[in-house]
């Protein structure tokens, strides 16, 4: 998936009288949580929110805050190896 899919307003075919600079570029971050069953979570961020290490920690905090049951002693994280968000 490319970032053009998260432009708002989204059209299957963009009318020719609309220009891309008038669209808002949202970022999409997905998170898969395995707690006995798979719980997918999706986060949309506005252009003024940076997708950096702070945002990654915020997502981890949100997932742990909404965890059902007890939190295990060992927590395994698998992150996409990108040069922006997850190298810290």
PyMOL Python script that loads the backbone (N, CA, C, O; Angstrom):
from pymol import cmd

cmd.read_pdbstr("""\
ATOM      1  N   UNK A   1       0.843  -1.172   0.000  1.00  0.00           N
ATOM      2  CA  UNK A   1       0.000   0.000   0.000  1.00  0.00           C
ATOM      3  C   UNK A   1       0.887   1.233   0.000  1.00  0.00           C
ATOM      4  O   UNK A   1       1.855   1.305   0.757  1.00  0.00           O
ATOM      5  N   UNK A   2       0.568   2.185  -0.829  1.00  0.00           N
ATOM      6  CA  UNK A   2       1.325   3.429  -0.825  1.00  0.00           C
ATOM      7  C   UNK A   2       0.560   4.505  -0.062  1.00  0.00           C
ATOM      8  O   UNK A   2      -0.600   4.319   0.306  1.00  0.00           O
ATOM      9  N   UNK A   3       1.229   5.632   0.168  1.00  0.00           N
ATOM     10  CA  UNK A   3       0.625   6.695   0.976  1.00  0.00           C
ATOM     11  C   UNK A   3      -0.486   7.442   0.244  1.00  0.00           C
ATOM     12  O   UNK A   3      -1.241   8.179   0.878  1.00  0.00           O
ATOM     13  N   UNK A   4      -0.608   7.273  -1.066  1.00  0.00           N
ATOM     14  CA  UNK A   4      -1.703   7.929  -1.784  1.00  0.00           C
ATOM     15  C   UNK A   4      -3.059   7.369  -1.401  1.00  0.00           C
ATOM     16  O   UNK A   4      -4.087   8.018  -1.596  1.00  0.00           O
ATOM     17  N   UNK A   5      -3.058   6.148  -0.848  1.00  0.00           N
ATOM     18  CA  UNK A   5      -4.326   5.539  -0.438  1.00  0.00           C
ATOM     19  C   UNK A   5      -4.904   6.198   0.811  1.00  0.00           C
ATOM     20  O   UNK A   5      -6.082   6.008   1.115  1.00  0.00           O
ATOM     21  N   UNK A   6      -4.095   6.971   1.539  1.00  0.00           N
ATOM     22  CA  UNK A   6      -4.580   7.607   2.764  1.00  0.00           C
ATOM     23  C   UNK A   6      -4.878   9.088   2.575  1.00  0.00           C
ATOM     24  O   UNK A   6      -5.093   9.803   3.554  1.00  0.00           O
ATOM     25  N   UNK A   7      -4.894   9.552   1.348  1.00  0.00           N
ATOM     26  CA  UNK A   7      -5.301  10.941   1.097  1.00  0.00           C
ATOM     27  C   UNK A   7      -6.789  11.086   1.369  1.00  0.00           C
ATOM     28  O   UNK A   7      -7.581  10.222   0.991  1.00  0.00           O
ATOM     29  N   UNK A   8      -7.168  12.167   2.019  1.00  0.00           N
ATOM     30  CA  UNK A   8      -8.592  12.436   2.246  1.00  0.00           C
ATOM     31  C   UNK A   8      -8.961  13.701   1.499  1.00  0.00           C
ATOM     32  O   UNK A   8      -8.211  14.673   1.577  1.00  0.00           O
ATOM     33  N   UNK A   9      -9.914  13.742   0.882  1.00  0.00           N
ATOM     34  CA  UNK A   9     -10.961  12.842   0.473  1.00  0.00           C
ATOM     35  C   UNK A   9     -10.414  11.817  -0.474  1.00  0.00           C
ATOM     36  O   UNK A   9      -9.487  12.102  -1.232  1.00  0.00           O
ATOM     37  N   UNK A  10     -10.963  10.639  -0.447  1.00  0.00           N
ATOM     38  CA  UNK A  10     -10.462   9.559  -1.290  1.00  0.00           C
ATOM     39  C   UNK A  10     -11.503   9.210  -2.338  1.00  0.00           C
ATOM     40  O   UNK A  10     -12.676   8.993  -2.032  1.00  0.00           O
ATOM     41  N   UNK A  11     -11.050   9.163  -3.568  1.00  0.00           N
ATOM     42  CA  UNK A  11     -11.904   8.783  -4.679  1.00  0.00           C
ATOM     43  C   UNK A  11     -11.282   7.578  -5.377  1.00  0.00           C
ATOM     44  O   UNK A  11     -10.060   7.431  -5.390  1.00  0.00           O
ATOM     45  N   UNK A  12     -12.100   6.732  -5.948  1.00  0.00           N
ATOM     46  CA  UNK A  12     -11.563   5.642  -6.754  1.00  0.00           C
ATOM     47  C   UNK A  12     -10.843   6.235  -7.953  1.00  0.00           C
ATOM     48  O   UNK A  12      -9.732   5.828  -8.291  1.00  0.00           O
ATOM     49  N   UNK A  13     -11.482   7.189  -8.583  1.00  0.00           N
ATOM     50  CA  UNK A  13     -10.859   7.971  -9.646  1.00  0.00           C
ATOM     51  C   UNK A  13     -10.972   9.438  -9.261  1.00  0.00           C
ATOM     52  O   UNK A  13     -12.072   9.958  -9.075  1.00  0.00           O
ATOM     53  N   UNK A  14      -9.845  10.091  -9.146  1.00  0.00           N
ATOM     54  CA  UNK A  14      -9.842  11.503  -8.771  1.00  0.00           C
ATOM     55  C   UNK A  14     -10.327  12.341  -9.949  1.00  0.00           C
ATOM     56  O   UNK A  14      -9.793  12.228 -11.053  1.00  0.00           O
ATOM     57  N   UNK A  15     -11.341  13.185  -9.719  1.00  0.00           N
ATOM     58  CA  UNK A  15     -11.792  14.055 -10.806  1.00  0.00           C
ATOM     59  C   UNK A  15     -10.674  14.981 -11.258  1.00  0.00           C
ATOM     60  O   UNK A  15      -9.841  15.395 -10.451  1.00  0.00           O
ATOM     61  N   UNK A  16     -10.654  15.304 -12.537  1.00  0.00           N
ATOM     62  CA  UNK A  16      -9.568  16.106 -13.094  1.00  0.00           C
ATOM     63  C   UNK A  16      -9.557  17.536 -12.575  1.00  0.00           C
ATOM     64  O   UNK A  16      -8.520  18.197 -12.611  1.00  0.00           O
ATOM     65  N   UNK A  17     -10.701  18.024 -12.091  1.00  0.00           N
ATOM     66  CA  UNK A  17     -10.732  19.405 -11.613  1.00  0.00           C
ATOM     67  C   UNK A  17     -10.214  19.527 -10.169  1.00  0.00           C
ATOM     68  O   UNK A  17     -10.105  20.643  -9.661  1.00  0.00           O
ATOM     69  N   UNK A  18      -9.895  18.417  -9.500  1.00  0.00           N
ATOM     70  CA  UNK A  18      -9.326  18.449  -8.152  1.00  0.00           C
ATOM     71  C   UNK A  18      -7.820  18.221  -8.227  1.00  0.00           C
ATOM     72  O   UNK A  18      -7.349  17.344  -8.951  1.00  0.00           O
ATOM     73  N   UNK A  19      -7.080  19.014  -7.474  1.00  0.00           N
ATOM     74  CA  UNK A  19      -5.628  18.865  -7.467  1.00  0.00           C
ATOM     75  C   UNK A  19      -5.189  18.238  -6.152  1.00  0.00           C
ATOM     76  O   UNK A  19      -5.809  18.460  -5.112  1.00  0.00           O
ATOM     77  N   UNK A  20      -4.112  17.449  -6.204  1.00  0.00           N
ATOM     78  CA  UNK A  20      -3.671  16.691  -5.036  1.00  0.00           C
ATOM     79  C   UNK A  20      -3.229  17.560  -3.879  1.00  0.00           C
ATOM     80  O   UNK A  20      -3.326  17.128  -2.730  1.00  0.00           O
ATOM     81  N   UNK A  21      -2.758  18.744  -4.123  1.00  0.00           N
ATOM     82  CA  UNK A  21      -2.315  19.605  -3.018  1.00  0.00           C
ATOM     83  C   UNK A  21      -3.471  20.074  -2.142  1.00  0.00           C
ATOM     84  O   UNK A  21      -3.239  20.604  -1.056  1.00  0.00           O
ATOM     85  N   UNK A  22      -4.705  19.891  -2.591  1.00  0.00           N
ATOM     86  CA  UNK A  22      -5.871  20.243  -1.784  1.00  0.00           C
ATOM     87  C   UNK A  22      -6.305  19.105  -0.863  1.00  0.00           C
ATOM     88  O   UNK A  22      -7.223  19.284  -0.062  1.00  0.00           O
ATOM     89  N   UNK A  23      -5.672  17.950  -0.959  1.00  0.00           N
ATOM     90  CA  UNK A  23      -6.018  16.810  -0.132  1.00  0.00           C
ATOM     91  C   UNK A  23      -5.176  16.823   1.142  1.00  0.00           C
ATOM     92  O   UNK A  23      -4.096  17.413   1.172  1.00  0.00           O
ATOM     93  N   UNK A  24      -5.664  16.180   2.174  1.00  0.00           N
ATOM     94  CA  UNK A  24      -4.935  16.056   3.435  1.00  0.00           C
ATOM     95  C   UNK A  24      -4.253  14.700   3.460  1.00  0.00           C
ATOM     96  O   UNK A  24      -4.892  13.672   3.233  1.00  0.00           O
ATOM     97  N   UNK A  25      -2.948  14.698   3.737  1.00  0.00           N
ATOM     98  CA  UNK A  25      -2.172  13.457   3.755  1.00  0.00           C
ATOM     99  C   UNK A  25      -2.136  12.893   5.179  1.00  0.00           C
ATOM    100  O   UNK A  25      -1.384  13.380   6.023  1.00  0.00           O
ATOM    101  N   UNK A  26      -2.942  11.877   5.440  1.00  0.00           N
ATOM    102  CA  UNK A  26      -2.937  11.198   6.731  1.00  0.00           C
ATOM    103  C   UNK A  26      -1.989  10.020   6.676  1.00  0.00           C
ATOM    104  O   UNK A  26      -1.774   9.431   5.617  1.00  0.00           O
ATOM    105  N   UNK A  27      -1.424   9.679   7.823  1.00  0.00           N
ATOM    106  CA  UNK A  27      -0.573   8.505   7.944  1.00  0.00           C
ATOM    107  C   UNK A  27      -1.380   7.381   8.583  1.00  0.00           C
ATOM    108  O   UNK A  27      -2.255   7.633   9.412  1.00  0.00           O
ATOM    109  N   UNK A  28      -1.094   6.174   8.209  1.00  0.00           N
ATOM    110  CA  UNK A  28      -1.783   5.000   8.730  1.00  0.00           C
ATOM    111  C   UNK A  28      -0.750   4.092   9.382  1.00  0.00           C
ATOM    112  O   UNK A  28       0.256   3.736   8.769  1.00  0.00           O
ATOM    113  N   UNK A  29      -1.012   3.721  10.638  1.00  0.00           N
ATOM    114  CA  UNK A  29      -0.126   2.808  11.365  1.00  0.00           C
ATOM    115  C   UNK A  29      -0.971   1.634  11.835  1.00  0.00           C
ATOM    116  O   UNK A  29      -2.001   1.829  12.480  1.00  0.00           O
ATOM    117  N   UNK A  30      -0.548   0.431  11.519  1.00  0.00           N
ATOM    118  CA  UNK A  30      -1.268  -0.760  11.934  1.00  0.00           C
ATOM    119  C   UNK A  30      -0.529  -1.498  13.027  1.00  0.00           C
ATOM    120  O   UNK A  30       0.701  -1.481  13.080  1.00  0.00           O
ATOM    121  N   UNK A  31      -1.278  -2.145  13.897  1.00  0.00           N
ATOM    122  CA  UNK A  31      -0.711  -2.877  15.015  1.00  0.00           C
ATOM    123  C   UNK A  31      -1.490  -4.176  15.176  1.00  0.00           C
ATOM    124  O   UNK A  31      -2.720  -4.170  15.218  1.00  0.00           O
ATOM    125  N   UNK A  32      -0.769  -5.287  15.266  1.00  0.00           N
ATOM    126  CA  UNK A  32      -1.399  -6.586  15.487  1.00  0.00           C
ATOM    127  C   UNK A  32      -1.060  -7.043  16.900  1.00  0.00           C
ATOM    128  O   UNK A  32       0.112  -7.142  17.263  1.00  0.00           O
ATOM    129  N   UNK A  33      -2.077  -7.319  17.688  1.00  0.00           N
ATOM    130  CA  UNK A  33      -1.893  -7.741  19.070  1.00  0.00           C
ATOM    131  C   UNK A  33      -2.354  -9.190  19.180  1.00  0.00           C
ATOM    132  O   UNK A  33      -3.470  -9.525  18.781  1.00  0.00           O
ATOM    133  N   UNK A  34      -1.497 -10.042  19.721  1.00  0.00           N
ATOM    134  CA  UNK A  34      -1.835 -11.445  19.932  1.00  0.00           C
ATOM    135  C   UNK A  34      -1.941 -11.684  21.438  1.00  0.00           C
ATOM    136  O   UNK A  34      -0.929 -11.731  22.138  1.00  0.00           O
ATOM    137  N   UNK A  35      -3.159 -11.832  21.924  1.00  0.00           N
ATOM    138  CA  UNK A  35      -3.420 -12.081  23.337  1.00  0.00           C
ATOM    139  C   UNK A  35      -4.400 -13.248  23.424  1.00  0.00           C
ATOM    140  O   UNK A  35      -5.531 -13.084  23.883  1.00  0.00           O
ATOM    141  N   UNK A  36      -3.962 -14.424  22.983  1.00  0.00           N
ATOM    142  CA  UNK A  36      -4.868 -15.553  22.894  1.00  0.00           C
ATOM    143  C   UNK A  36      -5.650 -15.543  21.596  1.00  0.00           C
ATOM    144  O   UNK A  36      -5.962 -16.600  21.048  1.00  0.00           O
ATOM    145  N   UNK A  37      -5.965 -14.378  21.109  1.00  0.00           N
ATOM    146  CA  UNK A  37      -6.588 -14.188  19.804  1.00  0.00           C
ATOM    147  C   UNK A  37      -5.958 -12.956  19.169  1.00  0.00           C
ATOM    148  O   UNK A  37      -5.324 -12.153  19.852  1.00  0.00           O
ATOM    149  N   UNK A  38      -6.132 -12.813  17.885  1.00  0.00           N
ATOM    150  CA  UNK A  38      -5.531 -11.694  17.178  1.00  0.00           C
ATOM    151  C   UNK A  38      -6.453 -10.484  17.243  1.00  0.00           C
ATOM    152  O   UNK A  38      -7.636 -10.571  16.914  1.00  0.00           O
ATOM    153  N   UNK A  39      -5.892  -9.344  17.675  1.00  0.00           N
ATOM    154  CA  UNK A  39      -6.655  -8.100  17.759  1.00  0.00           C
ATOM    155  C   UNK A  39      -5.962  -7.028  16.925  1.00  0.00           C
ATOM    156  O   UNK A  39      -4.998  -6.419  17.390  1.00  0.00           O
ATOM    157  N   UNK A  40      -6.429  -6.788  15.711  1.00  0.00           N
ATOM    158  CA  UNK A  40      -5.798  -5.731  14.907  1.00  0.00           C
ATOM    159  C   UNK A  40      -6.232  -4.348  15.385  1.00  0.00           C
ATOM    160  O   UNK A  40      -7.388  -4.145  15.758  1.00  0.00           O
ATOM    161  N   UNK A  41      -5.309  -3.413  15.369  1.00  0.00           N
ATOM    162  CA  UNK A  41      -5.599  -2.028  15.729  1.00  0.00           C
ATOM    163  C   UNK A  41      -5.027  -1.133  14.638  1.00  0.00           C
ATOM    164  O   UNK A  41      -3.962  -1.416  14.089  1.00  0.00           O
ATOM    165  N   UNK A  42      -5.729  -0.064  14.331  1.00  0.00           N
ATOM    166  CA  UNK A  42      -5.302   0.869  13.289  1.00  0.00           C
ATOM    167  C   UNK A  42      -5.309   2.274  13.872  1.00  0.00           C
ATOM    168  O   UNK A  42      -6.252   2.664  14.562  1.00  0.00           O
ATOM    169  N   UNK A  43      -4.261   3.028  13.595  1.00  0.00           N
ATOM    170  CA  UNK A  43      -4.127   4.400  14.074  1.00  0.00           C
ATOM    171  C   UNK A  43      -3.945   5.317  12.869  1.00  0.00           C
ATOM    172  O   UNK A  43      -3.062   5.097  12.040  1.00  0.00           O
ATOM    173  N   UNK A  44      -4.778   6.336  12.778  1.00  0.00           N
ATOM    174  CA  UNK A  44      -4.627   7.378  11.765  1.00  0.00           C
ATOM    175  C   UNK A  44      -4.020   8.589  12.441  1.00  0.00           C
ATOM    176  O   UNK A  44      -4.444   8.971  13.532  1.00  0.00           O
ATOM    177  N   UNK A  45      -3.040   9.191  11.810  1.00  0.00           N
ATOM    178  CA  UNK A  45      -2.440  10.400  12.373  1.00  0.00           C
ATOM    179  C   UNK A  45      -2.551  11.532  11.371  1.00  0.00           C
ATOM    180  O   UNK A  45      -2.416  11.343  10.163  1.00  0.00           O
ATOM    181  N   UNK A  46      -2.798  12.698  11.905  1.00  0.00           N
ATOM    182  CA  UNK A  46      -2.900  13.901  11.091  1.00  0.00           C
ATOM    183  C   UNK A  46      -1.504  14.343  10.658  1.00  0.00           C
ATOM    184  O   UNK A  46      -0.509  13.888  11.222  1.00  0.00           O
ATOM    185  N   UNK A  47      -1.423  15.216   9.673  1.00  0.00           N
ATOM    186  CA  UNK A  47      -0.109  15.631   9.167  1.00  0.00           C
ATOM    187  C   UNK A  47       0.756  16.343  10.208  1.00  0.00           C
ATOM    188  O   UNK A  47       1.979  16.364  10.070  1.00  0.00           O
ATOM    189  N   UNK A  48       0.153  16.925  11.244  1.00  0.00           N
ATOM    190  CA  UNK A  48       0.950  17.638  12.245  1.00  0.00           C
ATOM    191  C   UNK A  48       1.521  16.714  13.321  1.00  0.00           C
ATOM    192  O   UNK A  48       2.285  17.174  14.169  1.00  0.00           O
ATOM    193  N   UNK A  49       1.174  15.425  13.312  1.00  0.00           N
ATOM    194  CA  UNK A  49       1.724  14.447  14.248  1.00  0.00           C
ATOM    195  C   UNK A  49       2.836  13.688  13.542  1.00  0.00           C
ATOM    196  O   UNK A  49       2.621  13.109  12.477  1.00  0.00           O
ATOM    197  N   UNK A  50       4.017  13.690  14.132  1.00  0.00           N
ATOM    198  CA  UNK A  50       5.159  13.021  13.504  1.00  0.00           C
ATOM    199  C   UNK A  50       5.166  11.545  13.872  1.00  0.00           C
ATOM    200  O   UNK A  50       4.920  11.189  15.024  1.00  0.00           O
ATOM    201  N   UNK A  51       5.441  10.703  12.916  1.00  0.00           N
ATOM    202  CA  UNK A  51       5.582   9.262  13.160  1.00  0.00           C
ATOM    203  C   UNK A  51       7.019   8.997  13.570  1.00  0.00           C
ATOM    204  O   UNK A  51       7.858   8.643  12.742  1.00  0.00           O
ATOM    205  N   UNK A  52       7.295   9.170  14.855  1.00  0.00           N
ATOM    206  CA  UNK A  52       8.637   8.974  15.372  1.00  0.00           C
ATOM    207  C   UNK A  52       8.589   7.992  16.535  1.00  0.00           C
ATOM    208  O   UNK A  52       7.578   7.324  16.750  1.00  0.00           O
ATOM    209  N   UNK A  53       9.678   7.909  17.279  1.00  0.00           N
ATOM    210  CA  UNK A  53       9.749   6.973  18.405  1.00  0.00           C
ATOM    211  C   UNK A  53       8.698   7.293  19.464  1.00  0.00           C
ATOM    212  O   UNK A  53       8.166   6.375  20.088  1.00  0.00           O
ATOM    213  N   UNK A  54       8.387   8.558  19.680  1.00  0.00           N
ATOM    214  CA  UNK A  54       7.362   8.925  20.657  1.00  0.00           C
ATOM    215  C   UNK A  54       5.997   8.374  20.270  1.00  0.00           C
ATOM    216  O   UNK A  54       5.238   7.928  21.131  1.00  0.00           O
ATOM    217  N   UNK A  55       5.685   8.403  18.991  1.00  0.00           N
ATOM    218  CA  UNK A  55       4.406   7.880  18.536  1.00  0.00           C
ATOM    219  C   UNK A  55       4.358   6.358  18.679  1.00  0.00           C
ATOM    220  O   UNK A  55       3.317   5.798  19.020  1.00  0.00           O
ATOM    221  N   UNK A  56       5.491   5.688  18.418  1.00  0.00           N
ATOM    222  CA  UNK A  56       5.557   4.239  18.591  1.00  0.00           C
ATOM    223  C   UNK A  56       5.325   3.866  20.053  1.00  0.00           C
ATOM    224  O   UNK A  56       4.584   2.927  20.342  1.00  0.00           O
ATOM    225  N   UNK A  57       5.951   4.591  20.971  1.00  0.00           N
ATOM    226  CA  UNK A  57       5.755   4.340  22.400  1.00  0.00           C
ATOM    227  C   UNK A  57       4.318   4.630  22.797  1.00  0.00           C
ATOM    228  O   UNK A  57       3.768   3.925  23.643  1.00  0.00           O
ATOM    229  N   UNK A  58       3.699   5.639  22.217  1.00  0.00           N
ATOM    230  CA  UNK A  58       2.296   5.949  22.504  1.00  0.00           C
ATOM    231  C   UNK A  58       1.391   4.794  22.083  1.00  0.00           C
ATOM    232  O   UNK A  58       0.447   4.460  22.799  1.00  0.00           O
ATOM    233  N   UNK A  59       1.664   4.183  20.935  1.00  0.00           N
ATOM    234  CA  UNK A  59       0.875   3.043  20.480  1.00  0.00           C
ATOM    235  C   UNK A  59       1.060   1.854  21.418  1.00  0.00           C
ATOM    236  O   UNK A  59       0.090   1.185  21.775  1.00  0.00           O
ATOM    237  N   UNK A  60       2.316   1.588  21.821  1.00  0.00           N
ATOM    238  CA  UNK A  60       2.565   0.484  22.758  1.00  0.00           C
ATOM    239  C   UNK A  60       1.844   0.746  24.073  1.00  0.00           C
ATOM    240  O   UNK A  60       1.257  -0.172  24.645  1.00  0.00           O
ATOM    241  N   UNK A  61       1.878   1.972  24.557  1.00  0.00           N
ATOM    242  CA  UNK A  61       1.175   2.324  25.797  1.00  0.00           C
ATOM    243  C   UNK A  61      -0.330   2.134  25.650  1.00  0.00           C
ATOM    244  O   UNK A  61      -0.983   1.633  26.566  1.00  0.00           O
ATOM    245  N   UNK A  62      -0.880   2.524  24.521  1.00  0.00           N
ATOM    246  CA  UNK A  62      -2.317   2.368  24.283  1.00  0.00           C
ATOM    247  C   UNK A  62      -2.715   0.892  24.252  1.00  0.00           C
ATOM    248  O   UNK A  62      -3.747   0.509  24.803  1.00  0.00           O
ATOM    249  N   UNK A  63      -1.894   0.072  23.606  1.00  0.00           N
ATOM    250  CA  UNK A  63      -2.188  -1.365  23.540  1.00  0.00           C
ATOM    251  C   UNK A  63      -2.138  -1.974  24.937  1.00  0.00           C
ATOM    252  O   UNK A  63      -3.017  -2.753  25.304  1.00  0.00           O
ATOM    253  N   UNK A  64      -1.117  -1.626  25.718  1.00  0.00           N
ATOM    254  CA  UNK A  64      -1.004  -2.190  27.064  1.00  0.00           C
ATOM    255  C   UNK A  64      -2.088  -1.663  27.994  1.00  0.00           C
ATOM    256  O   UNK A  64      -2.504  -2.366  28.915  1.00  0.00           O
ATOM    257  N   UNK A  65      -2.550  -0.436  27.768  1.00  0.00           N
ATOM    258  CA  UNK A  65      -3.627   0.125  28.589  1.00  0.00           C
ATOM    259  C   UNK A  65      -4.948  -0.590  28.364  1.00  0.00           C
ATOM    260  O   UNK A  65      -5.765  -0.691  29.279  1.00  0.00           O
ATOM    261  N   UNK A  66      -5.163  -1.086  27.154  1.00  0.00           N
ATOM    262  CA  UNK A  66      -6.410  -1.767  26.815  1.00  0.00           C
ATOM    263  C   UNK A  66      -6.253  -3.289  26.804  1.00  0.00           C
ATOM    264  O   UNK A  66      -7.092  -3.992  26.241  1.00  0.00           O
ATOM    265  N   UNK A  67      -5.188  -3.800  27.419  1.00  0.00           N
ATOM    266  CA  UNK A  67      -4.906  -5.233  27.444  1.00  0.00           C
ATOM    267  C   UNK A  67      -5.950  -5.938  28.300  1.00  0.00           C
ATOM    268  O   UNK A  67      -6.244  -5.494  29.410  1.00  0.00           O
ATOM    269  N   UNK A  68      -6.504  -7.015  27.801  1.00  0.00           N
ATOM    270  CA  UNK A  68      -7.477  -7.783  28.584  1.00  0.00           C
ATOM    271  C   UNK A  68      -6.747  -8.921  29.283  1.00  0.00           C
ATOM    272  O   UNK A  68      -6.004  -9.668  28.646  1.00  0.00           O
ATOM    273  N   UNK A  69      -6.953  -9.056  30.580  1.00  0.00           N
ATOM    274  CA  UNK A  69      -6.247 -10.074  31.356  1.00  0.00           C
ATOM    275  C   UNK A  69      -4.951  -9.516  31.913  1.00  0.00           C
ATOM    276  O   UNK A  69      -4.719  -8.307  31.891  1.00  0.00           O
ATOM    277  N   UNK A  70      -4.112 -10.409  32.411  1.00  0.00           N
ATOM    278  CA  UNK A  70      -2.849  -9.964  32.989  1.00  0.00           C
ATOM    279  C   UNK A  70      -1.795  -9.821  31.894  1.00  0.00           C
ATOM    280  O   UNK A  70      -1.809 -10.544  30.897  1.00  0.00           O
ATOM    281  N   UNK A  71      -0.893  -8.883  32.098  1.00  0.00           N
ATOM    282  CA  UNK A  71       0.184  -8.658  31.143  1.00  0.00           C
ATOM    283  C   UNK A  71       1.258  -9.711  31.398  1.00  0.00           C
ATOM    284  O   UNK A  71       1.661  -9.901  32.545  1.00  0.00           O
ATOM    285  N   UNK A  72       1.733 -10.401  30.357  1.00  0.00           N
ATOM    286  CA  UNK A  72       2.731 -11.457  30.569  1.00  0.00           C
ATOM    287  C   UNK A  72       4.063 -10.886  31.045  1.00  0.00           C
ATOM    288  O   UNK A  72       4.352  -9.704  30.856  1.00  0.00           O
ATOM    289  N   UNK A  73       4.878 -11.755  31.673  1.00  0.00           N
ATOM    290  CA  UNK A  73       6.191 -11.329  32.160  1.00  0.00           C
ATOM    291  C   UNK A  73       7.130 -10.980  31.014  1.00  0.00           C
ATOM    292  O   UNK A  73       7.957 -10.076  31.133  1.00  0.00           O
ATOM    293  N   UNK A  74       6.997 -11.697  29.908  1.00  0.00           N
ATOM    294  CA  UNK A  74       7.827 -11.434  28.730  1.00  0.00           C
ATOM    295  C   UNK A  74       6.916 -10.896  27.632  1.00  0.00           C
ATOM    296  O   UNK A  74       5.929 -11.533  27.266  1.00  0.00           O
ATOM    297  N   UNK A  75       7.254  -9.725  27.113  1.00  0.00           N
ATOM    298  CA  UNK A  75       6.474  -9.087  26.058  1.00  0.00           C
ATOM    299  C   UNK A  75       7.326  -9.062  24.801  1.00  0.00           C
ATOM    300  O   UNK A  75       8.391  -8.445  24.789  1.00  0.00           O
ATOM    301  N   UNK A  76       6.875  -9.718  23.750  1.00  0.00           N
ATOM    302  CA  UNK A  76       7.607  -9.755  22.490  1.00  0.00           C
ATOM    303  C   UNK A  76       7.080  -8.668  21.564  1.00  0.00           C
ATOM    304  O   UNK A  76       5.876  -8.581  21.319  1.00  0.00           O
ATOM    305  N   UNK A  77       7.979  -7.845  21.056  1.00  0.00           N
ATOM    306  CA  UNK A  77       7.633  -6.804  20.092  1.00  0.00           C
ATOM    307  C   UNK A  77       8.311  -7.130  18.773  1.00  0.00           C
ATOM    308  O   UNK A  77       9.498  -7.453  18.734  1.00  0.00           O
ATOM    309  N   UNK A  78       7.558  -7.044  17.708  1.00  0.00           N
ATOM    310  CA  UNK A  78       8.124  -7.198  16.375  1.00  0.00           C
ATOM    311  C   UNK A  78       7.788  -5.940  15.616  1.00  0.00           C
ATOM    312  O   UNK A  78       6.619  -5.658  15.353  1.00  0.00           O
ATOM    313  N   UNK A  79       8.801  -5.186  15.266  1.00  0.00           N
ATOM    314  CA  UNK A  79       8.613  -3.889  14.621  1.00  0.00           C
ATOM    315  C   UNK A  79       9.191  -3.923  13.219  1.00  0.00           C
ATOM    316  O   UNK A  79      10.163  -4.626  12.942  1.00  0.00           O
ATOM    317  N   UNK A  80       8.576  -3.154  12.351  1.00  0.00           N
ATOM    318  CA  UNK A  80       9.080  -3.002  10.997  1.00  0.00           C
ATOM    319  C   UNK A  80      10.411  -2.252  11.075  1.00  0.00           C
ATOM    320  O   UNK A  80      10.508  -1.246  11.778  1.00  0.00           O
ATOM    321  N   UNK A  81      11.408  -2.713  10.383  1.00  0.00           N
ATOM    322  CA  UNK A  81      12.741  -2.114  10.468  1.00  0.00           C
ATOM    323  C   UNK A  81      12.846  -0.944   9.500  1.00  0.00           C
ATOM    324  O   UNK A  81      13.405  -1.072   8.411  1.00  0.00           O
ATOM    325  N   UNK A  82      12.309   0.182   9.905  1.00  0.00           N
ATOM    326  CA  UNK A  82      12.417   1.378   9.083  1.00  0.00           C
ATOM    327  C   UNK A  82      13.417   2.333   9.709  1.00  0.00           C
ATOM    328  O   UNK A  82      13.692   2.255  10.906  1.00  0.00           O
ATOM    329  N   UNK A  83      13.946   3.209   8.923  1.00  0.00           N
ATOM    330  CA  UNK A  83      14.959   4.139   9.431  1.00  0.00           C
ATOM    331  C   UNK A  83      14.340   5.308  10.183  1.00  0.00           C
ATOM    332  O   UNK A  83      15.075   6.113  10.754  1.00  0.00           O
ATOM    333  N   UNK A  84      13.025   5.433  10.205  1.00  0.00           N
ATOM    334  CA  UNK A  84      12.410   6.591  10.840  1.00  0.00           C
ATOM    335  C   UNK A  84      11.898   6.293  12.243  1.00  0.00           C
ATOM    336  O   UNK A  84      12.341   6.919  13.206  1.00  0.00           O
ATOM    337  N   UNK A  85      10.979   5.351  12.373  1.00  0.00           N
ATOM    338  CA  UNK A  85      10.234   5.203  13.612  1.00  0.00           C
ATOM    339  C   UNK A  85      10.855   4.238  14.608  1.00  0.00           C
ATOM    340  O   UNK A  85      10.862   4.532  15.804  1.00  0.00           O
ATOM    341  N   UNK A  86      11.370   3.110  14.171  1.00  0.00           N
ATOM    342  CA  UNK A  86      11.632   1.997  15.069  1.00  0.00           C
ATOM    343  C   UNK A  86      13.095   1.743  15.370  1.00  0.00           C
ATOM    344  O   UNK A  86      13.402   0.733  16.003  1.00  0.00           O
ATOM    345  N   UNK A  87      14.007   2.592  14.957  1.00  0.00           N
ATOM    346  CA  UNK A  87      15.415   2.314  15.213  1.00  0.00           C
ATOM    347  C   UNK A  87      15.806   2.656  16.638  1.00  0.00           C
ATOM    348  O   UNK A  87      16.860   2.216  17.098  1.00  0.00           O
ATOM    349  N   UNK A  88      15.002   3.421  17.351  1.00  0.00           N
ATOM    350  CA  UNK A  88      15.350   3.773  18.732  1.00  0.00           C
ATOM    351  C   UNK A  88      15.011   2.628  19.634  1.00  0.00           C
ATOM    352  O   UNK A  88      15.223   2.711  20.844  1.00  0.00           O
TER     353      UNK A  88
END
""", "prot")
cmd.dss("prot")
cmd.show_as("cartoon", "prot")
cmd.util.cbc("prot")
cmd.orient("prot")
